[in-house]
Amino acid sequence: MSVILTDSNFESLILGSEKPAIIDFWATWCSPCIALGPTIDALGRDYEGRVNVGKLNVDENPDTSLKYGVTNLPCILFLKNGKIVDKHIGVAPKAVYDKKIRRLLEAGN
């Protein structure tokens, strides 16, 4: 499963971790975001222990959304060592995210 992220726990759970991260920026009013939710949860299960997978509601957590310049939803950010290394806007098949995650895990520090 994915972790529920907030402005208050983002730094400790994501930036404070040595694991790479995939963050789903979403909103309750965004139909594509809702459709993507089960895929994000599945990725969380598939990569448990290797990648931090989380969801951040942009309406409830505007500070983190603003910090990362999220203007379109759904927005998936791929972070390594606290830096954005890839980004995906919109909904895609699970295989697209799997490929990006594998690349993230294979990349050196």
N, CA, C and O atoms as CSV, one atom per row, in Angstrom:
chain,resi,resn,atom,element,x,y,z
A,1,MET,N,N,0.833,-1.194,0.000
A,1,MET,CA,C,0.000,0.000,0.000
A,1,MET,C,C,0.873,1.251,0.000
A,1,MET,O,O,2.057,1.215,0.335
A,2,SER,N,N,0.262,2.322,-0.377
A,2,SER,CA,C,0.962,3.603,-0.355
A,2,SER,C,C,0.734,4.282,0.993
A,2,SER,O,O,-0.200,3.952,1.724
A,3,VAL,N,N,1.595,5.221,1.297
A,3,VAL,CA,C,1.540,5.977,2.543
A,3,VAL,C,C,0.836,7.295,2.284
A,3,VAL,O,O,1.037,7.914,1.239
A,4,ILE,N,N,0.012,7.729,3.231
A,4,ILE,CA,C,-0.635,9.039,3.136
A,4,ILE,C,C,0.378,10.085,3.590
A,4,ILE,O,O,0.842,10.062,4.730
A,5,LEU,N,N,0.708,10.987,2.699
A,5,LEU,CA,C,1.686,12.038,2.988
A,5,LEU,C,C,0.979,13.360,3.260
A,5,LEU,O,O,-0.100,13.629,2.733
A,6,THR,N,N,1.612,14.172,4.093
A,6,THR,CA,C,1.105,15.498,4.437
A,6,THR,C,C,2.267,16.480,4.427
A,6,THR,O,O,3.432,16.092,4.337
A,7,ASP,N,N,1.923,17.760,4.520
A,7,ASP,CA,C,2.972,18.773,4.625
A,7,ASP,C,C,3.852,18.510,5.842
A,7,ASP,O,O,5.054,18.771,5.799
A,8,SER,N,N,3.271,17.997,6.927
A,8,SER,CA,C,4.029,17.804,8.161
A,8,SER,C,C,4.872,16.530,8.186
A,8,SER,O,O,5.869,16.484,8.906
A,9,ASN,N,N,4.509,15.493,7.425
A,9,ASN,CA,C,5.315,14.265,7.487
A,9,ASN,C,C,6.162,14.023,6.233
A,9,ASN,O,O,6.935,13.065,6.189
A,10,PHE,N,N,6.029,14.866,5.229
A,10,PHE,CA,C,6.730,14.657,3.960
A,10,PHE,C,C,8.245,14.602,4.155
A,10,PHE,O,O,8.911,13.709,3.631
A,11,GLU,N,N,8.774,15.541,4.896
A,11,GLU,CA,C,10.224,15.599,5.071
A,11,GLU,C,C,10.753,14.356,5.777
A,11,GLU,O,O,11.750,13.777,5.345
A,12,SER,N,N,10.102,13.943,6.850
A,12,SER,CA,C,10.609,12.798,7.597
A,12,SER,C,C,10.421,11.484,6.844
A,12,SER,O,O,11.309,10.633,6.869
A,13,LEU,N,N,9.288,11.305,6.179
A,13,LEU,CA,C,9.015,10.039,5.502
A,13,LEU,C,C,9.671,9.913,4.133
A,13,LEU,O,O,10.050,8.816,3.722
A,14,ILE,N,N,9.806,11.021,3.433
A,14,ILE,CA,C,10.336,10.970,2.067
A,14,ILE,C,C,11.761,11.507,1.992
A,14,ILE,O,O,12.671,10.795,1.569
A,15,LEU,N,N,11.957,12.738,2.393
A,15,LEU,CA,C,13.283,13.339,2.267
A,15,LEU,C,C,14.267,12.771,3.272
A,15,LEU,O,O,15.474,12.775,3.030
A,16,GLY,N,N,13.760,12.278,4.407
A,16,GLY,CA,C,14.624,11.709,5.433
A,16,GLY,C,C,14.967,10.249,5.200
A,16,GLY,O,O,15.693,9.651,5.994
A,17,SER,N,N,14.463,9.673,4.136
A,17,SER,CA,C,14.698,8.264,3.842
A,17,SER,C,C,15.786,8.106,2.791
A,17,SER,O,O,15.949,8.955,1.914
A,18,GLU,N,N,16.525,7.013,2.891
A,18,GLU,CA,C,17.542,6.727,1.885
A,18,GLU,C,C,16.945,6.048,0.657
A,18,GLU,O,O,17.606,5.938,-0.376
A,19,LYS,N,N,15.705,5.596,0.765
A,19,LYS,CA,C,15.045,4.920,-0.358
A,19,LYS,C,C,14.536,5.941,-1.370
A,19,LYS,O,O,14.168,7.056,-0.999
A,20,PRO,N,N,14.514,5.564,-2.640
A,20,PRO,CA,C,13.874,6.434,-3.626
A,20,PRO,C,C,12.377,6.503,-3.340
A,20,PRO,O,O,11.845,5.669,-2.607
A,21,ALA,N,N,11.703,7.486,-3.912
A,21,ALA,CA,C,10.287,7.687,-3.627
A,21,ALA,C,C,9.497,7.995,-4.881
A,21,ALA,O,O,9.997,8.590,-5.836
A,22,ILE,N,N,8.234,7.566,-4.844
A,22,ILE,CA,C,7.265,7.900,-5.877
A,22,ILE,C,C,6.116,8.568,-5.157
A,22,ILE,O,O,5.500,7.976,-4.271
A,23,ILE,N,N,5.823,9.813,-5.540
A,23,ILE,CA,C,4.774,10.580,-4.881
A,23,ILE,C,C,3.659,10.879,-5.875
A,23,ILE,O,O,3.895,11.423,-6.954
A,24,ASP,N,N,2.443,10.514,-5.491
A,24,ASP,CA,C,1.245,10.784,-6.287
A,24,ASP,C,C,0.570,12.024,-5.712
A,24,ASP,O,O,-0.009,11.969,-4.627
A,25,PHE,N,N,0.640,13.136,-6.430
A,25,PHE,CA,C,-0.056,14.363,-6.045
A,25,PHE,C,C,-1.443,14.286,-6.660
A,25,PHE,O,O,-1.576,14.159,-7.877
A,26,TRP,N,N,-2.483,14.360,-5.828
A,26,TRP,CA,C,-3.845,14.119,-6.293
A,26,TRP,C,C,-4.836,15.021,-5.547
A,26,TRP,O,O,-4.468,15.741,-4.619
A,27,ALA,N,N,-6.103,14.962,-5.980
A,27,ALA,CA,C,-7.190,15.694,-5.310
A,27,ALA,C,C,-8.472,14.875,-5.430
A,27,ALA,O,O,-8.629,14.089,-6.363
A,28,THR,N,N,-9.374,15.061,-4.493
A,28,THR,CA,C,-10.629,14.293,-4.470
A,28,THR,C,C,-11.535,14.630,-5.649
A,28,THR,O,O,-12.334,13.790,-6.065
A,29,TRP,N,N,-11.430,15.838,-6.194
A,29,TRP,CA,C,-12.280,16.281,-7.296
A,29,TRP,C,C,-11.733,15.886,-8.667
A,29,TRP,O,O,-12.368,16.148,-9.688
A,30,CYS,N,N,-10.575,15.266,-8.693
A,30,CYS,CA,C,-9.878,14.905,-9.937
A,30,CYS,C,C,-10.184,13.449,-10.293
A,30,CYS,O,O,-9.645,12.530,-9.678
A,31,SER,N,N,-11.048,13.245,-11.285
A,31,SER,CA,C,-11.435,11.880,-11.692
A,31,SER,C,C,-10.248,11.024,-12.121
A,31,SER,O,O,-10.164,9.866,-11.709
A,32,PRO,N,N,-9.324,11.549,-12.937
A,32,PRO,CA,C,-8.164,10.733,-13.290
A,32,PRO,C,C,-7.328,10.343,-12.061
A,32,PRO,O,O,-6.752,9.256,-12.015
A,33,CYS,N,N,-7.268,11.235,-11.075
A,33,CYS,CA,C,-6.533,10.933,-9.847
A,33,CYS,C,C,-7.154,9.739,-9.125
A,33,CYS,O,O,-6.449,8.845,-8.656
A,34,ILE,N,N,-8.470,9.741,-9.045
A,34,ILE,CA,C,-9.189,8.647,-8.383
A,34,ILE,C,C,-8.956,7.344,-9.148
A,34,ILE,O,O,-8.760,6.291,-8.541
A,35,ALA,N,N,-8.977,7.416,-10.471
A,35,ALA,CA,C,-8.748,6.227,-11.293
A,35,ALA,C,C,-7.332,5.673,-11.105
A,35,ALA,O,O,-7.127,4.461,-11.182
A,36,LEU,N,N,-6.366,6.544,-10.861
A,36,LEU,CA,C,-4.973,6.139,-10.701
A,36,LEU,C,C,-4.694,5.542,-9.323
A,36,LEU,O,O,-3.727,4.798,-9.160
A,37,GLY,N,N,-5.513,5.854,-8.346
A,37,GLY,CA,C,-5.288,5.414,-6.967
A,37,GLY,C,C,-4.957,3.940,-6.796
A,37,GLY,O,O,-3.964,3.621,-6.143
A,38,PRO,N,N,-5.752,3.017,-7.359
A,38,PRO,CA,C,-5.440,1.595,-7.204
A,38,PRO,C,C,-4.087,1.192,-7.801
A,38,PRO,O,O,-3.424,0.294,-7.282
A,39,THR,N,N,-3.682,1.849,-8.881
A,39,THR,CA,C,-2.376,1.569,-9.480
A,39,THR,C,C,-1.258,1.975,-8.532
A,39,THR,O,O,-0.283,1.243,-8.361
A,40,ILE,N,N,-1.399,3.144,-7.916
A,40,ILE,CA,C,-0.392,3.611,-6.965
A,40,ILE,C,C,-0.314,2.658,-5.773
A,40,ILE,O,O,0.777,2.324,-5.311
A,41,ASP,N,N,-1.471,2.223,-5.279
A,41,ASP,CA,C,-1.481,1.267,-4.167
A,41,ASP,C,C,-0.787,-0.040,-4.561
A,41,ASP,O,O,-0.040,-0.612,-3.766
A,42,ALA,N,N,-1.032,-0.510,-5.784
A,42,ALA,CA,C,-0.394,-1.739,-6.267
A,42,ALA,C,C,1.120,-1.568,-6.362
A,42,ALA,O,O,1.871,-2.480,-6.017
A,43,LEU,N,N,1.568,-0.412,-6.825
A,43,LEU,CA,C,3.007,-0.145,-6.883
A,43,LEU,C,C,3.606,-0.151,-5.477
A,43,LEU,O,O,4.715,-0.644,-5.269
A,44,GLY,N,N,2.869,0.397,-4.521
A,44,GLY,CA,C,3.322,0.384,-3.137
A,44,GLY,C,C,3.532,-1.031,-2.623
A,44,GLY,O,O,4.502,-1.304,-1.916
A,45,ARG,N,N,2.621,-1.931,-2.980
A,45,ARG,CA,C,2.770,-3.338,-2.574
A,45,ARG,C,C,3.924,-3.996,-3.322
A,45,ARG,O,O,4.724,-4.715,-2.725
A,46,ASP,N,N,4.010,-3.750,-4.632
A,46,ASP,CA,C,5.042,-4.386,-5.453
A,46,ASP,C,C,6.460,-4.000,-5.044
A,46,ASP,O,O,7.375,-4.821,-5.108
A,47,TYR,N,N,6.636,-2.767,-4.631
A,47,TYR,CA,C,7.984,-2.264,-4.320
A,47,TYR,C,C,8.206,-2.020,-2.832
A,47,TYR,O,O,9.127,-1.301,-2.443
A,48,GLU,N,N,7.362,-2.619,-2.009
A,48,GLU,CA,C,7.466,-2.448,-0.553
A,48,GLU,C,C,8.871,-2.810,-0.076
A,48,GLU,O,O,9.424,-3.844,-0.449
A,49,GLY,N,N,9.429,-1.942,0.750
A,49,GLY,CA,C,10.762,-2.164,1.285
A,49,GLY,C,C,11.877,-1.638,0.399
A,49,GLY,O,O,13.010,-1.491,0.858
A,50,ARG,N,N,11.577,-1.350,-0.872
A,50,ARG,CA,C,12.606,-0.856,-1.794
A,50,ARG,C,C,12.386,0.588,-2.210
A,50,ARG,O,O,13.338,1.324,-2.473
A,51,VAL,N,N,11.110,0.989,-2.267
A,51,VAL,CA,C,10.744,2.336,-2.714
A,51,VAL,C,C,9.635,2.850,-1.794
A,51,VAL,O,O,8.714,2.111,-1.449
A,52,ASN,N,N,9.731,4.102,-1.407
A,52,ASN,CA,C,8.653,4.738,-0.656
A,52,ASN,C,C,7.611,5.231,-1.652
A,52,ASN,O,O,7.912,6.057,-2.514
A,53,VAL,N,N,6.397,4.729,-1.533
A,53,VAL,CA,C,5.313,5.131,-2.420
A,53,VAL,C,C,4.265,5.834,-1.575
A,53,VAL,O,O,3.760,5.270,-0.604
A,54,GLY,N,N,3.938,7.075,-1.948
A,54,GLY,CA,C,2.989,7.841,-1.153
A,54,GLY,C,C,2.045,8.668,-1.990
A,54,GLY,O,O,2.278,8.925,-3.171
A,55,LYS,N,N,0.963,9.079,-1.338
A,55,LYS,CA,C,-0.047,9.937,-1.956
A,55,LYS,C,C,-0.162,11.209,-1.131
A,55,LYS,O,O,-0.194,11.167,0.099
A,56,LEU,N,N,-0.223,12.345,-1.828
A,56,LEU,CA,C,-0.354,13.629,-1.160
A,56,LEU,C,C,-1.525,14.398,-1.769
A,56,LEU,O,O,-1.511,14.739,-2.952
A,57,ASN,N,N,-2.529,14.663,-0.951
A,57,ASN,CA,C,-3.709,15.427,-1.382
A,57,ASN,C,C,-3.302,16.897,-1.472
A,57,ASN,O,O,-2.943,17.508,-0.466
A,58,VAL,N,N,-3.360,17.463,-2.678
A,58,VAL,CA,C,-2.879,18.828,-2.891
A,58,VAL,C,C,-3.749,19.879,-2.210
A,58,VAL,O,O,-3.246,20.930,-1.813
A,59,ASP,N,N,-5.037,19.614,-2.070
A,59,ASP,CA,C,-5.919,20.582,-1.422
A,59,ASP,C,C,-5.652,20.668,0.077
A,59,ASP,O,O,-5.758,21.741,0.670
A,60,GLU,N,N,-5.310,19.549,0.683
A,60,GLU,CA,C,-5.059,19.516,2.125
A,60,GLU,C,C,-3.609,19.836,2.466
A,60,GLU,O,O,-3.293,20.113,3.623
A,61,ASN,N,N,-2.728,19.800,1.476
A,61,ASN,CA,C,-1.287,19.992,1.709
A,61,ASN,C,C,-0.685,20.913,0.660
A,61,ASN,O,O,0.124,20.481,-0.160
A,62,PRO,N,N,-1.079,22.180,0.686
A,62,PRO,CA,C,-0.632,23.102,-0.361
A,62,PRO,C,C,0.856,23.443,-0.313
A,62,PRO,O,O,1.439,23.765,-1.348
A,63,ASP,N,N,1.475,23.383,0.846
A,63,ASP,CA,C,2.885,23.782,0.949
A,63,ASP,C,C,3.801,22.871,0.131
A,63,ASP,O,O,4.642,23.348,-0.631
A,64,THR,N,N,3.632,21.572,0.292
A,64,THR,CA,C,4.474,20.623,-0.446
A,64,THR,C,C,4.173,20.694,-1.930
A,64,THR,O,O,5.088,20.641,-2.751
A,65,SER,N,N,2.903,20.815,-2.285
A,65,SER,CA,C,2.521,20.929,-3.691
A,65,SER,C,C,3.172,22.148,-4.331
A,65,SER,O,O,3.691,22.069,-5.444
A,66,LEU,N,N,3.144,23.264,-3.631
A,66,LEU,CA,C,3.738,24.502,-4.123
A,66,LEU,C,C,5.259,24.370,-4.239
A,66,LEU,O,O,5.856,24.805,-5.224
A,67,LYS,N,N,5.869,23.769,-3.230
A,67,LYS,CA,C,7.328,23.591,-3.225
A,67,LYS,C,C,7.806,22.823,-4.459
A,67,LYS,O,O,8.861,23.128,-5.015
A,68,TYR,N,N,7.030,21.831,-4.881
A,68,TYR,CA,C,7.420,21.015,-6.025
A,68,TYR,C,C,6.797,21.469,-7.337
A,68,TYR,O,O,6.946,20.798,-8.358
A,69,GLY,N,N,6.105,22.593,-7.320
A,69,GLY,CA,C,5.572,23.179,-8.543
A,69,GLY,C,C,4.493,22.350,-9.216
A,69,GLY,O,O,4.379,22.346,-10.441
A,70,VAL,N,N,3.706,21.652,-8.421
A,70,VAL,CA,C,2.654,20.806,-8.978
A,70,VAL,C,C,1.483,21.690,-9.401
A,70,VAL,O,O,0.848,22.340,-8.571
A,71,THR,N,N,1.208,21.704,-10.711
A,71,THR,CA,C,0.112,22.508,-11.244
A,71,THR,C,C,-0.905,21.684,-12.008
A,71,THR,O,O,-2.030,22.135,-12.223
A,72,ASN,N,N,-0.525,20.473,-12.424
A,72,ASN,CA,C,-1.438,19.579,-13.144
A,72,ASN,C,C,-1.599,18.293,-12.352
A,72,ASN,O,O,-0.670,17.846,-11.679
A,73,LEU,N,N,-2.788,17.698,-12.435
A,73,LEU,CA,C,-3.066,16.466,-11.704
A,73,LEU,C,C,-3.608,15.403,-12.646
A,73,LEU,O,O,-4.234,15.727,-13.655
A,74,PRO,N,N,-3.371,14.139,-12.322
A,74,PRO,CA,C,-2.431,13.675,-11.313
A,74,PRO,C,C,-0.993,13.920,-11.758
A,74,PRO,O,O,-0.675,13.904,-12.947
A,75,CYS,N,N,-0.151,14.143,-10.784
A,75,CYS,CA,C,1.269,14.381,-11.019
A,75,CYS,C,C,2.050,13.380,-10.173
A,75,CYS,O,O,1.919,13.349,-8.950
A,76,ILE,N,N,2.851,12.576,-10.830
A,76,ILE,CA,C,3.665,11.595,-10.129
A,76,ILE,C,C,5.113,12.053,-10.208
A,76,ILE,O,O,5.666,12.212,-11.296
A,77,LEU,N,N,5.725,12.265,-9.038
A,77,LEU,CA,C,7.134,12.637,-8.991
A,77,LEU,C,C,7.951,11.447,-8.525
A,77,LEU,O,O,7.543,10.713,-7.625
A,78,PHE,N,N,9.100,11.263,-9.141
A,78,PHE,CA,C,10.037,10.201,-8.792
A,78,PHE,C,C,11.255,10.897,-8.185
A,78,PHE,O,O,11.927,11.676,-8.861
A,79,LEU,N,N,11.537,10.617,-6.918
A,79,LEU,CA,C,12.625,11.280,-6.218
A,79,LEU,C,C,13.714,10.297,-5.820
A,79,LEU,O,O,13.442,9.155,-5.451
A,80,LYS,N,N,14.937,10.763,-5.903
A,80,LYS,CA,C,16.076,9.992,-5.431
A,80,LYS,C,C,17.013,10.968,-4.743
A,80,LYS,O,O,17.356,12.011,-5.300
A,81,ASN,N,N,17.420,10.630,-3.545
A,81,ASN,CA,C,18.277,11.509,-2.741
A,81,ASN,C,C,17.640,12.894,-2.586
A,81,ASN,O,O,18.332,13.912,-2.574
A,82,GLY,N,N,16.316,12.909,-2.469
A,82,GLY,CA,C,15.598,14.152,-2.244
A,82,GLY,C,C,15.395,15.023,-3.466
A,82,GLY,O,O,14.827,16.110,-3.364
A,83,LYS,N,N,15.851,14.562,-4.622
A,83,LYS,CA,C,15.745,15.363,-5.848
A,83,LYS,C,C,14.819,14.679,-6.852
A,83,LYS,O,O,14.771,13.453,-6.941
A,84,ILE,N,N,14.086,15.499,-7.602
A,84,ILE,CA,C,13.213,14.966,-8.646
A,84,ILE,C,C,14.085,14.451,-9.788
A,84,ILE,O,O,14.914,15.179,-10.333
A,85,VAL,N,N,13.879,13.183,-10.139
A,85,VAL,CA,C,14.636,12.600,-11.240
A,85,VAL,C,C,13.736,12.244,-12.422
A,85,VAL,O,O,14.218,11.986,-13.525
A,86,ASP,N,N,12.426,12.232,-12.180
A,86,ASP,CA,C,11.473,11.963,-13.256
A,86,ASP,C,C,10.107,12.475,-12.818
A,86,ASP,O,O,9.853,12.682,-11.631
A,87,LYS,N,N,9.235,12.673,-13.803
A,87,LYS,CA,C,7.902,13.218,-13.528
A,87,LYS,C,C,6.943,12.663,-14.567
A,87,LYS,O,O,7.298,12.513,-15.736
A,88,HIS,N,N,5.729,12.362,-14.134
A,88,HIS,CA,C,4.703,11.909,-15.067
A,88,HIS,C,C,3.399,12.629,-14.754
A,88,HIS,O,O,2.932,12.608,-13.615
A,89,ILE,N,N,2.817,13.262,-15.757
A,89,ILE,CA,C,1.532,13.945,-15.601
A,89,ILE,C,C,0.464,13.088,-16.269
A,89,ILE,O,O,0.633,12.645,-17.404
A,90,GLY,N,N,-0.636,12.860,-15.558
A,90,GLY,CA,C,-1.741,12.101,-16.122
A,90,GLY,C,C,-1.690,10.636,-15.752
A,90,GLY,O,O,-0.788,10.183,-15.047
A,91,VAL,N,N,-2.670,9.908,-16.240
A,91,VAL,CA,C,-2.806,8.486,-15.952
A,91,VAL,C,C,-2.146,7.677,-17.064
A,91,VAL,O,O,-2.270,7.998,-18.246
A,92,ALA,N,N,-1.450,6.633,-16.666
A,92,ALA,CA,C,-0.816,5.731,-17.623
A,92,ALA,C,C,-0.989,4.301,-17.115
A,92,ALA,O,O,-1.321,4.092,-15.948
A,93,PRO,N,N,-0.766,3.328,-17.979
A,93,PRO,CA,C,-0.821,1.945,-17.529
A,93,PRO,C,C,0.268,1.674,-16.481
A,93,PRO,O,O,1.298,2.347,-16.454
A,94,LYS,N,N,0.027,0.702,-15.642
A,94,LYS,CA,C,0.962,0.364,-14.567
A,94,LYS,C,C,2.363,0.083,-15.111
A,94,LYS,O,O,3.356,0.408,-14.460
A,95,ALA,N,N,2.446,-0.511,-16.285
A,95,ALA,CA,C,3.741,-0.841,-16.883
A,95,ALA,C,C,4.622,0.392,-17.085
A,95,ALA,O,O,5.846,0.298,-16.990
A,96,VAL,N,N,4.015,1.538,-17.361
A,96,VAL,CA,C,4.777,2.782,-17.545
A,96,VAL,C,C,5.471,3.166,-16.240
A,96,VAL,O,O,6.647,3.531,-16.240
A,97,TYR,N,N,4.741,3.082,-15.131
A,97,TYR,CA,C,5.319,3.417,-13.832
A,97,TYR,C,C,6.347,2.375,-13.407
A,97,TYR,O,O,7.377,2.718,-12.827
A,98,ASP,N,N,6.072,1.099,-13.694
A,98,ASP,CA,C,7.042,0.039,-13.384
A,98,ASP,C,C,8.381,0.314,-14.062
A,98,ASP,O,O,9.436,0.178,-13.443
A,99,LYS,N,N,8.333,0.699,-15.327
A,99,LYS,CA,C,9.561,0.973,-16.078
A,99,LYS,C,C,10.341,2.126,-15.443
A,99,LYS,O,O,11.561,2.053,-15.302
A,100,LYS,N,N,9.629,3.189,-15.062
A,100,LYS,CA,C,10.283,4.341,-14.444
A,100,LYS,C,C,10.879,3.969,-13.084
A,100,LYS,O,O,11.961,4.436,-12.728
A,101,ILE,N,N,10.171,3.129,-12.327
A,101,ILE,CA,C,10.669,2.709,-11.017
A,101,ILE,C,C,11.901,1.822,-11.176
A,101,ILE,O,O,12.875,1.978,-10.439
A,102,ARG,N,N,11.866,0.905,-12.119
A,102,ARG,CA,C,13.042,0.053,-12.347
A,102,ARG,C,C,14.269,0.901,-12.717
A,102,ARG,O,O,15.380,0.643,-12.255
A,103,ARG,N,N,14.044,1.905,-13.549
A,103,ARG,CA,C,15.134,2.819,-13.909
A,103,ARG,C,C,15.659,3.555,-12.673
A,103,ARG,O,O,16.864,3.746,-12.509
A,104,LEU,N,N,14.739,3.955,-11.823
A,104,LEU,CA,C,15.097,4.659,-10.588
A,104,LEU,C,C,15.945,3.769,-9.689
A,104,LEU,O,O,16.927,4.230,-9.108
A,105,LEU,N,N,15.573,2.503,-9.573
A,105,LEU,CA,C,16.304,1.570,-8.722
A,105,LEU,C,C,17.654,1.184,-9.307
A,105,LEU,O,O,18.602,0.922,-8.566
A,106,GLU,N,N,17.746,1.148,-10.618
A,106,GLU,CA,C,18.994,0.758,-11.280
A,106,GLU,C,C,20.013,1.887,-11.312
A,106,GLU,O,O,21.217,1.635,-11.376
A,107,ALA,N,N,19.545,3.118,-11.269
A,107,ALA,CA,C,20.443,4.285,-11.351
A,107,ALA,C,C,21.348,4.342,-10.131
A,107,ALA,O,O,20.920,4.076,-9.008
A,108,GLY,N,N,22.576,4.684,-10.362
A,108,GLY,CA,C,23.530,4.834,-9.265
A,108,GLY,C,C,23.199,6.071,-8.445
A,108,GLY,O,O,22.381,6.899,-8.849
A,109,ASN,N,N,23.831,6.185,-7.309
A,109,ASN,CA,C,23.584,7.342,-6.425
A,109,ASN,C,C,24.069,8.614,-7.014
A,109,ASN,O,O,23.936,9.671,-6.397
